[in-house]
């Protein structure tokens, strides 16, 4: 066990580090959310069948996984890690505009802003370009939520 003693920086994370962190998150968290979806599908299947018999849309599993994934991602950002597993592996952390840890509401706003930009391809594309050209390497969801992604892991005071 080693105690983390490094001082966190205020240097913005470069665009490629953020891209790789997203790739890692899609791999790690994507697998987790697929397993969660499968589990919830098995649990809710009888109710889905009953809803279908009455002509109602059976979307409980997808809706539940969507809501849970948003809450889980926000919890990662508001946690002492201040990062998703991919960002943590890339030695990055998410802070508010003042460099402080996000509260859950700030983290939720960030996740929702990112989630809303993804289906709108042009907004998502512009956001990706901004990672490389914005002076602070901030994407649209960072500007909307007043967050920054910085180099260096958060100092948690926990044993790693």
Secondary structure, DSSP 8 states (H G I E B T S, - for coil): --B--------B--HHHHHHHHHHHHHHHHHHHHHHHHHHHHHHHHHHHHHHHTT----HHHHHHHHHHHHHHHHHHHSTT-S-HHHHHTTEEEEETTS----HHHHHHHHHHHHHHHSSHHHHHHHHHHHHHSTT---HHHHHHTEEEEES-----SB-
